[in-house]
Amino acid sequence: MKTKIAQILIIYMFLTMVIPLNVWAAANSMTFTMDDEYVNGNIYTTVSGVMANQGNYIAWGQYGNVQTSNDGINWSSGRSTWTNNTVANDLYAVEGTLSQIVYNDSEKKYVGIGTNCYASSLDGKMWQLESSSNNRDNNDLLYANGKYYAVNNGNSGSIQQSTDGKNWRTLTTGLLKTTYYNLNAITYGQGKYIVVGSNGLVLSSSDGEIWSNQTLNLGNNYINLTDVIYAGGQYVIVGNYGTILTSSDGETWVKHDSGLTGYSNTLTSISYGNGKYVVVGGSQVLSSTDGVSWSAQSSTSQSGNRYNQVYFGNSGFVATSGRNTVAFSKYGVNWTEKSLKSTLTIDYVDELQFLNNEYVAVGHGFMSSTDGVAWRKKNEAEDIRKICYGNGKYIGIGINSAYRLVVKISTDGVAWQQATTAAIDQHSLLDIISDDFSPADISYGDGKFVLVGSNGEIRYSVDGAIWTQTASGVTDSLTNVIYGNGLYIAAGGSTILYSTDGENWSKANSGLSSTDYFSRISDLTVGNGKVIGVCNSGVILSSLDGINWTKRQSGTNRTLAGISYGNGSFVAIGDAGTILSSTDGATWKAEPRFTSGSLGMITSNGSGFLIGMLPIYNDRLFRSTSSSNAITPSGDWLNGFINEPVNKSWTIHFKQVIDRSTVNSSTVYVTAANGTKLEQSFSYSADGKSLILTPSANYSSGSEYNLNVTTGVKSSTGIPLKANITMHFTVR
């Protein structure tokens, strides 16, 4: 049975995602520990899966959290206890540990697997972590006949087998090695293993070694079979387009009417108990006593969450929405929800600062904390992306509904007034969603507020209400500004500017050369008489005077997104959980990681650090080099991009049906940094409004690429795109 919720990152939805914020304490030895709570009060940001065994329910999620319940309603609280035996010194292994959990009934223990990780527990609370040879992002896990089976995605699909959960071998599926398959779920019953996947794929085996392909002709090549169980004397499969299939022998399948049609009606999970099958997916909950006749139940939860996974235990069914809740139902009809987080939350955090003797988090709201653990929510006004404090007031920079920059003033973080400032030209929607998420910045020092933005624009103000524009001498977008050591320092791209009064600016020697083409300064800090900058290329810059800068070796080429100073040390954070520390800004060392996710924000109260985590939980970042307004809600008919991390294919969504004759390697293509075109293949969604672009060979790690969609692409009615679009992305 499938026990994983697949996550697809939609680029134009990043503005509404939740960012978890992790509290770290740092001593002089730079030993990092993680607090039990996050800034938004979440124990989970998402519930990744649920399972049940003999009346004991288990829910698991990100950051190594596992919670248990004996009735599906009342759940344990607090973080799980972990013993790390063989997974090096990186605590980040815990975050990726539990992609799947099953119960080994012969050894009476729970077993969880993840990327290169194996975890075991006798009670679901105390866990032991060890290394594993399974390096896949597993979609489902089965324990049957003394062996573990994991299914995942890849060319020819992938089924892996293990006798101990630590050492894995890949089985031969008989599928074409040149074809990419999603293997979504696996079950065992009546002496037969069944695996289901994309495009109506069904694999069967009587011994778990030799597999037969039973790909079903369901009249639609885009049928994705998402889950399978053996229960009630038969196999039952569910999938998109409301698909439900049953079989008594695992070979002959009968399709049944679920009452649902259409691509959006995807059934994602099925379970059986109390003499009833229950299926969930999207806005649907279906039930049946025989697997043949189905009836619709309550379509959504009390909170509006949509269930996408269900599991039966002794007491009843438990469902998850992939968010912070689990729901319980005795018979799959009426559901009672339980939140696995506190009630304190803001939807999205853009920046962390330590201002006015407290931590401040801003984004879709304003929150503050004296210790970084207990937070209070103050305001839900228009989004504020950057903030500073000076002269007894907060000044926040926000983005309004027209994607224009606004400046707001508050003395308490609750009541805000808009400042007087000319309209500042902002980026397109895709530029706002850039690799550093910082289209502008603001700082206070020496009696002045200084604001920087696109096209080299700089404005200054004494009171935060009336702003004056001054010449910067550059046209580069400026994304960072700080005050320290008697200077205002602004940076953006590879440019660094300095000023003694915030009005007259000069260009500094950044220390970056022509060979540092891809190095863009992402953050600045001041400490111990030095100014330090970090770059998206892993480069670190240091300066004693803010004018002459020296390039330092960081030991990594990963994106460094943030830096702060406290307790005698500089700490830099970035992609793939990277944490670096230095006492002098010149010599840097790597610290143990807690997560493999992207760390994007950091601040310090002088004795400890608060680190914010970006919502991108895969191994690459995305940014746009387009300066046009072609991708807007009311603009052209190109609607957005989706990247699926496993196979690195791009799905490009359009608002109209595509004229396929206009799609070729000249109108839609990917280029490497040197301009070389990569060979791609094209496919389409069933409705003809989505184009799937798949590389013939994997992209190279550490390389940058451009995805180009040109005006040569036309709709079926002959309408061309209004502008060429370039989506820039980096493979990490």
N, C-alpha and C positions, 0 to 999 in steps of 0.2 A: 504493500500500500504506500502511496506517495506521502511523504512527510516533509515536503519542502515547498516554500512559496517562492516562485521565481520572481526576481526583481529586474525590470528594465528601466534604465534611466532615460527619461525624456528631457532633452536639453532645455526646452522652453518651460519646463515645470520646475526647474531648480529653484526658482524664486519662492516657492511655497513649501520646500522640504524642511524637515526638522533637522537641526544640527545638535548632536549631543555634546555636552561640554564636560570635560574630565578635569577633576581637581587633583593637582599634583603638589606634593610638598618637596622642596629641594633643600638638602643640607649641603655643606661645603663639599662633601664627597659626591654630590650629584646623584644620590640614590633616590629614585622616583617611586612613589607609592600612589595607588589610586584610591580615592575616597569612594564610599558606597553610593553616593548620590551625584547627580549631575545638575547643571544649572537649571534645566527645565524639569527637574524632579523625576526624571525617568529612571527606572531600573532597567527597562527595555526601551529602545526606540522602536523596535518591532519585535513581535513574537514570531520566531522563525518556524516553529513547529510544535505539535503536541502529540503525545502518545499515551497509552494506558496499559497497565498490567495488573491484573488481579485487584482491581479497585483503586490502584494508585495511579493518579494522573501526573504527567510531567509536561511542563511547558518550558521551552528554551528559546533564547534569543541572542542578541549580540552581546559582546563583552564578557563572554563566559558565564552568563547568568542562567541558572536553572531553578525553576520554582516547582514545588510539588503540592499536590492536593489529594485528599482521600475521598472527596465528594464532588470535585469539579467546580465547587463554588468558593470555598475558603482556601486560599493559597498562602504558602509560606512567603515570608518577606526577607529581604536582605540578599547579599551576594552569596554565591556558592563558594564552598571551600575547595581549594585546588592544591594538589601536591604535584609539582613539576619535576618529573624524574629525569627525562632524557632529551627535552626539547630545548637544549642550549640555555642561553641566558635571556632569551627574548620572551617577555611575558605576553607579547602580541599574539603568541600561539593560542592563548586562551580565547581571544576574540573570534578566531576562525574555527575553533574546535568543533562546535556542535552544529554542523550542518544537518546531521541526522542522528537519531538515537533509536535503538531497538533493545529488546530484552532477550538475553540469552538464558532460556529456561533451564538448560542443562547445568550451567555454572551459576545460576541464580544471581545474575548481575546485569546492570544496564551497560550498554556499550554505545559510545558515540564516536563518530568519525568526522574528519574534516580534512583540509588540505595538509598533508604530511603529519597529521595528528591522530592519535588514538586516545580515547578517554574511557575509563571504566568506573563504575560506582555500584555499591551494594544497596544503597538506599536512595539514590538520586540526589543526594545533598553533598556528600563527601566524594570528591572526584580525584582520580589519579590520571595524570597526563603523561603520555609517552609519544615517542616518534612513530611514524607510520610511513610506509612506502607509497601509500595512496596519495597522489598529488593532484587529484581531480576535485572539481566543485561538484559534489555528488548530488544527484536529484532524488535518489531514493536508496534505502538500505533495507536488506532482508536478512534474517537469520533463519536458516532451515537446514535440517539434516546435518547439523554440526558444522555448517559453513556459513560465512557471511558473503553476501552478494551486493555490490554497489553498481548502480547504473548512472551514466552521465552522457555528455554530448561529445561529438567529435566525428572525424572522418571514419566511416564504417561503424559509427556508434561505439560505445564502450561498455562492456560488462566486466567487472573485476570481481575476483573471488579470493577469499582468504579463510584460513582455518583458525586464525587467532586475532584477526582485526588489525594486525600490525603489518604483516607481510602479505602483499597483494600481487596477484598475477592477472594479466588481461586475457580474457577468453576470446576465442575466434567466433565471431557472430555470423560470418558468411556474407555480410553486407559489403557493398562496393566500397573500396578504400578511397575512391575519388569523390564519394558523395558524403555530405554532412548530414548526420542524423541527430535528433534530440531523442534520447531514451529517457522517458519521464518517470516510469514506475515499474515495480516488479512485485509479483506475488507468488505464492506456492500453495497448491492444494490438489488433492486427488492424484498425487504422484506426478504432478507436472508443474514446471516453472513457466510463468507467462510474463513477458516484458512488453510494454506498449510505448509508442513514441509518435513522432511527427509523420505526417502524410499517411495516416492510417496504418502505420507499422505495428505488427504483432509478431513477436518472436516466441517460440515455445521450445521446451527441452524437457526430456524425461529424467535426465541425470545431472543437469546443471553444467554440462560440459559441451555437448554438441547441440547447436541451436538451429531451428528451422524457421524460415521466413514465411509468415502467413499474411503478408501485407494485404489488407482488405480493400476491395473496390467499393467505396462508399459514395461514389458519384460526385466526389469533390476532392481534388488533390490537396486541398489545404486543411483537411481534417487533422487536427492534432489531438491524439488520444493522451489524456493527461493522468489518468489513474486507473488502477485495476485491483480487484480483490477477489478472493475465493471465499464465499460465505453462503450459507443457506443452501448448500448442495450445488452451487453453480458459480461460474466466473462472471463477473460484471465489469464492464469497461465504460468509462465516461470520457467526454472530450468536448471540444468546441462545437459550435452550431447545435448545441443541445443534444449531442450524440450520446446514446445509451445502447450498449450491446450486451447480450447475455450468451452464454454457451454452457452446455452440460458437460462437454468433453474437452474444451480448450481448442477445438479444431473447427467446428461448425458454429458460426456466429449469427445471431438474429438481432436485427436492429428494431428498437421499440420507439414509439412516439412519446417524447418527453413533454410535448406541448410547446417546445421552444425551437426557434429557427434563427438563423442569422449569426454572423461572425461574433457579435458581441455577447452572445449567450454561451459563454464558455463554462462548462461544468468542470471544476478543478479537483474535487475530492469526493470519495465515497466511503461510507462505513456501514457496518451492520450490527444490530443488537436489538434486544427486546422484540425479536421477530419482525424487524423492519429495516429496510435499506434507507439511508439518508444521504442525499447528495447536495453539495453546496457549490456555489460558484457565482461570482459577480453579484447580481441582486437576487439570485435565485436560491431557494431551498426547496428541494423535492423529496418526497418519501414514497415508499412502495412496500407492500408486504410480499410481493412475488418477483419483483424486478421487471415485470412486464407492464403493469398498469401503474402510472405515476400521477401524483397529485401535488400541486404547488402549495407550499406552506408560507409562513410570513417571509416577505421578500427581503427585509433588512432588519438589522438589530435596532434596539431602542435608540442608540446614539447615531444611527445612520451608517455605521460600519457595515461593510459587505463581507460575509464570511467566505473564505476560500480554502478552508481545510477543516476536516471533521474527523473525529476518532471516538470510538465507543469503549467505555469502561464499565465496570460492574454497576455503577450508579446511573449511567446514562451517557448521552453524547456530549462531547466538548468540541466547540468550534472556535477558530481564530479568524481574525480579520486581517492579520499581517501588521496590525498596528500595536497598540498597547493593551489590548483586551483579550480575554477569553470569555466564551459564553457556554452555558450549560443548559441542556434540555433532556428531560427524561425520555421523551418519545420523538424528539426532533420537530416539535410543533411550536411550543412556547419556550423562549430562550431567556435566561437570566445572565446578565453580563457582570463581569468582574474586571476592574481595571488593575493592571500590574504596574501602575505608576501613581505618583501623587497627582494632585489636581493642579499644581503650579506649573504652567508651561507658557511659552510663546512659540509661535509657529516656526520662526526662523531667526537665527542669530547671525548678524553680519559682522559685529565687532565686539571685542572685549577690551575694556580699559580699567585701570585702577585710578579713579578720579574722586577728588573730594573725600578722601579717606574711606572709600568703599569700591568694591568691584561693580562695574556697570556693564550690562549686556544690552545691546540694541539690535533691532531688526524689525520684526513685526510686533513691536511693543518695546517697552523700556522696563528693565528689571535691575535691581541692585541687591548687593549682599555684602555684609561686613567680613564674612569668612570664606566666601566662595562655595559654601555648602547649602546654607539656608537662604533662599531667595524670596524676594517680595516683588510682585508685579505692580507697576505704577501706572502704566499708560498703554493704550492701544491705538494711538494716533497714527497718522500717515507714516509709512515706513521710514525709519531713520537708519542710514547705512553707516555713517561715521559720526563720531561725537568727540567733543573736548570740553574742558571746564576751565574757566578763568574769570577773574573779576566778579565772583559770586554768581555765575550763571553757567548753565550748560548751553552749548551751541551744537545743534545736530544738523547733519546734511541728509536730506531725504530725496526720494524719487517719487514724483507724483504720477497720476494715472496716465499722463501724456508722456511719461518717461523723460521728464524735465527735472532738473535739480532744483530743490527748494532748500532754504535755510531757516531753521526754527530755533527759538530761544525759550529757555525755561529756567526758573530759579530753583525748582524743586523736582523736575522730572515728571511732573503730573500735568501741569497746565503749560501749553506751548503756544507761542505766537510766531507768526511768520515774519521774517526779516525783510527789509527792503533791499532788493538786489535785482539787477538786470537778468533776463533769461540767459541761462548758460547752456550753450549747445551741448547736448549729451549724445552718447553713443546710440547706435541702434540696439534693439532688444538683445541681439546676440552678443554685442560688445559689452553690454551690461553683465551678461553671463560670461565673464572672461575667466582666465585661469587664476587670477588673484581676487576676483569678485570685488574690485576696488576702483570704480570709475572716478572717484575724487576723494580728497582727504582734507582734514582740518586740524589745526593745532593752535595752542596759545602759548605766548611767552613774552616777557618784557612789555606787558601792557597792550599787546595787540593779538587779535585773532588773524590767522592767515589761512586762506582756503585755496586749494589748487584743484585743477580739473583738466578737461580735454583741451587740445590745441595750445598747450603751454600757458593757459590762462591762470593768473594769480590775482586774488582779491584780498584786501586787508580791511580790518575794521577795529576801532577802539572799543566800541560798545556792543558789537555783534548785531546791531540793528541796521546801521548804514554802512554800505560796503563800497569800496573804491577799487577799480581795476587798475593794475599796474603792468608795465611791460616786463616780460620775462626774458625776451630775446630768443625764445625757442618756440617751435610749433609742436614738439613732442607732447603727448598726453602725460600729465604729471599725476601720479597716483599716490604719492606719499609726501608728507611734510611733517617735520618735527622741529622743536626748539631745544637747544642745549649748547653749553659752552659758549654762550653769548652770540649764537648764530641761529638764524632760521635756515633750515636745509630742506630742499624739495628735490624729489627724484621721480623719474618715470622712464621706462625703457632703459637705455644705457646712459641717460643724462642725469647729472647732479648739478643743482644750482645752490648758491648760498647768498645770504643777505644779512647785514647787521641790523637793519631796521624794518624788514618786511616789505619795503617799498622799492628799493634799488637792488637789482639782482645781477649776479655774475655767474659765469659757468665755471664749475670746478673741474679739476683733472680727475676723472672717475677711476682711472687705473685700468679701464677696460680697453682692449685693443680690437682691431678689425677681426681677429680670430675669435672674439667673443660675440659673434653675431647674434646667437640665440640667447645671450644673457640679458635678462630684463630684471631690474631691481624691483623686488616685491615688498620689502619692508625695511624700516630703519629704526634704530634705537640709540640712545645715549647712555653711557655709564662709565664710571671710573675714568673720567676725563677723555673718553674716546667716543667716536661715532662709528657704528657698525651697520653695514647694509648686507642683506642677503638677496640672492638672485634665483630665478627659476631654473638655472642650469647647475645649481649646487655651488656656484662661486660665492665667496664671502669677501666683502670689501671692508677695510678699516682705515680710519683717519684720526690723527691727533688734533687737527684744526678744522675739519670739515671742508677743506679746500683741496688738499692733496691726499689722494686715496691709494691704497696698496691692495692688490689682489692676494687673497690668502687661499691656501689649500684646505678644503673642508673634508676631503676623503670620500665625497659622494658626488655623483652627477645628478642626483634626484632634485626635484623642485624643492627649494626652501621657501616657505611661504610666510614665515613670521619669525620675529626675534624680539627678545626682551632682556632686561638686566635686573638682577636682584641678588641679594645675599652674596655679593662678591663675584658673581659669575654671569656671563652671557649664556643664554640658552636659545638655540635656533631649532625650529621644527619645520616639518615638511611632508612630502609625499611618502607613502608606504610606511607611515609611522616613524619617520626619521626624527631623532632627537640628538642634537649635538650640543656640547658645552665647551666653554673656554673661560679662563680666568683673565686672560689678557687681550682677547680678540684676535690673536695671531695664530695660536696653536689650538687646534680643535680635536675633540675626541667624541666618538659615538657612544651614546648611552643606551641601556637596554630599552627596547621598544615594548609598548603595551599593545599596540594595534598595528595591523597591516593597512589600515585605512589612512586617508589623507588628513594630516593635521594642518589647520589653516590659520589659527588664531592663538596668540599667546600674550599674556600680560603678567605683571608681577606687582605685589604689594611691598616689595623690598626684602621679604624673607621667604616667600614661596611663589610659585607660578601657577597660573590658571591657563589651561590649554583647551582650545576649541577644536572640534573635529568637523571636517567638511562632510557633506552628505554623499560623497562619491566613494562607494565601497568597492571599487574595482581598481585595476592597475593602470589606469590612464586618465589623463585630464583632457578637457576640451576647451578650446577658445576659438573665437572668430576673428578673421582678419577683414571681414566685410565692413565697409563704412556706409553701405547703402541702407535704405530702409525697406528693402524688399521683403524681409521676413518680419511682418508685423501682423497683429490680429486682423487688421482691416486692409492690408496691403495686397501684395501679389497672391497668386494661388498656390505658392509653395508654403506648406503649413508647418514643417518642422523636421527634425532629424532624431533618429534613435540609433544608438550603438549597442550591440549585444556583445559583451566583453569576451565570451567564450570563443566565438568564431570570428570576431572582429568585423563582421559584416555591418553595413550601414543600411538602415531602412529610411527612405526619404518619403515623407507623407505629403501628398498634394490635396488640394481642395476640389480638384476636378479629375476626371478620368484622363489618364495619360495616353497620348498618341505614341504607341510603342515604336512606330517607324522612325520617330525623331530621337529615340534614345540609342546612342552608340558611344564609342570610345572618344568621339570628338565633342560630344555635348555633355556627357557625364563621365568624369574620370578622377582618379586619384594620382597625384604627383608627389614624388619624394622631394626633399629639400633642394636637390640639384636640378629639379625640373623634369626628371625622368618619369614617364607615365608607367603606372603599374597595370598589369593585366588583370582585368576584372570580368566577372560574369554577371548578367542581369536576370532578375526574375521579378514577378509581380504578385501583388495580393489579389484575392479573388474579385474584389470590387474594382480593380484596375486603378486605384488611387494611390497605391504605395509601390515604390520601386525599391527592390532589395539589391544592393551592390555588394558582391562577395569577392574578395581577393583570391586569385589563383594560388598564391603563396602567402604565408603569414607575414604581417608587417614586422620589421626589425625592431627589437627592443632598443629603447633609447633614441629612436629616430622620430623626426617630425614630418608630417605629411599635410597636404591640402586636398580636401574633397571639393571638387568643382562641379557646379551645376550651372549650365549656361542658358542663354536665351534661345538656344537652338531647340530646347525642349518645348513642345507644344501640347496643349490639351487636345482631347479628341474633337473639340469644336474649332481647333486651329488657333487658339490663343497662345502666344508665346509668353514665357516669363518676362517680367518687366526689367529685370536686371540680372547680371551674372552674380552668383553667390559662391563664396569660398569659405568652407568650414575648415579651420586649422585644428589639428589634433596631434598630440604627442603620445607615443607608446612608451610606457614605463616598464 
